[in-house]
Amino acid sequence: MARDIVVGLRIDADGTAAVTQLRGLEGALDRVGNEGQQAGAKAALV
């Protein structure tokens, strides 16, 4: 079953990246890692 997941990405002045759920994502994930973490950014599913 396919699902569309739409997210927003906020990058704060300190380089922290926050991924904000906008629509379509369901589940118990509370933190998401991505390639940005390798560059020192942290992605948090809010």
C-alpha positions as protocol buffer text, in pm:
chain_id: "A"
residue {
  index: 1
  type: MET
  ca { x: 0 y: 0 z: 0 }
}
residue {
  index: 2
  type: ALA
  ca { x: 143 y: 335 z: -103 }
}
residue {
  index: 3
  type: ARG
  ca { x: 120 y: 644 z: 113 }
}
residue {
  index: 4
  type: ASP
  ca { x: 202 y: 1004 z: 39 }
}
residue {
  index: 5
  type: ILE
  ca { x: 406 y: 1167 z: 312 }
}
residue {
  index: 6
  type: VAL
  ca { x: 438 y: 1545 z: 314 }
}
residue {
  index: 7
  type: VAL
  ca { x: 683 y: 1702 z: 555 }
}
residue {
  index: 8
  type: GLY
  ca { x: 832 y: 2043 z: 618 }
}
residue {
  index: 9
  type: LEU
  ca { x: 1197 y: 2104 z: 697 }
}
residue {
  index: 10
  type: ARG
  ca { x: 1306 y: 2379 z: 935 }
}
residue {
  index: 11
  type: ILE
  ca { x: 1674 y: 2460 z: 976 }
}
residue {
  index: 12
  type: ASP
  ca { x: 1754 y: 2669 z: 1283 }
}
residue {
  index: 13
  type: ALA
  ca { x: 2040 y: 2916 z: 1313 }
}
residue {
  index: 14
  type: ASP
  ca { x: 2251 y: 2662 z: 1503 }
}
residue {
  index: 15
  type: GLY
  ca { x: 2227 y: 2412 z: 1218 }
}
residue {
  index: 16
  type: THR
  ca { x: 1962 y: 2192 z: 1378 }
}
residue {
  index: 17
  type: ALA
  ca { x: 1716 y: 2063 z: 1122 }
}
residue {
  index: 18
  type: ALA
  ca { x: 1366 y: 1982 z: 1238 }
}
residue {
  index: 19
  type: VAL
  ca { x: 1129 y: 1779 z: 1022 }
}
residue {
  index: 20
  type: THR
  ca { x: 771 y: 1878 z: 1090 }
}
residue {
  index: 21
  type: GLN
  ca { x: 483 y: 1650 z: 1002 }
}
residue {
  index: 22
  type: LEU
  ca { x: 229 y: 1821 z: 780 }
}
residue {
  index: 23
  type: ARG
  ca { x: 16 y: 1539 z: 645 }
}
residue {
  index: 24
  type: GLY
  ca { x: -1 y: 1166 z: 592 }
}
residue {
  index: 25
  type: LEU
  ca { x: 259 y: 1029 z: 834 }
}
residue {
  index: 26
  type: GLU
  ca { x: 128 y: 790 z: 1095 }
}
residue {
  index: 27
  type: GLY
  ca { x: 322 y: 585 z: 1345 }
}
residue {
  index: 28
  type: ALA
  ca { x: 536 y: 596 z: 1652 }
}
residue {
  index: 29
  type: LEU
  ca { x: 854 y: 748 z: 1507 }
}
residue {
  index: 30
  type: ASP
  ca { x: 974 y: 1035 z: 1721 }
}
residue {
  index: 31
  type: ARG
  ca { x: 1321 y: 1085 z: 1576 }
}
residue {
  index: 32
  type: VAL
  ca { x: 1444 y: 1059 z: 1219 }
}
residue {
  index: 33
  type: GLY
  ca { x: 1805 y: 1039 z: 1106 }
}
residue {
  index: 34
  type: ASN
  ca { x: 1921 y: 1133 z: 759 }
}
residue {
  index: 35
  type: GLU
  ca { x: 2230 y: 1238 z: 568 }
}
residue {
  index: 36
  type: GLY
  ca { x: 2213 y: 1577 z: 737 }
}
residue {
  index: 37
  type: GLN
  ca { x: 2326 y: 1419 z: 1063 }
}
residue {
  index: 38
  type: GLN
  ca { x: 2658 y: 1337 z: 900 }
}
residue {
  index: 39
  type: ALA
  ca { x: 2704 y: 1710 z: 846 }
}
residue {
  index: 40
  type: GLY
  ca { x: 2623 y: 1784 z: 1209 }
}
residue {
  index: 41
  type: ALA
  ca { x: 2254 y: 1858 z: 1162 }
}
residue {
  index: 42
  type: LYS
  ca { x: 1997 y: 1680 z: 1374 }
}
residue {
  index: 43
  type: ALA
  ca { x: 1660 y: 1589 z: 1227 }
}
residue {
  index: 44
  type: ALA
  ca { x: 1375 y: 1555 z: 1472 }
}
residue {
  index: 45
  type: LEU
  ca { x: 1027 y: 1446 z: 1379 }
}
residue {
  index: 46
  type: VAL
  ca { x: 800 y: 1679 z: 1568 }
}
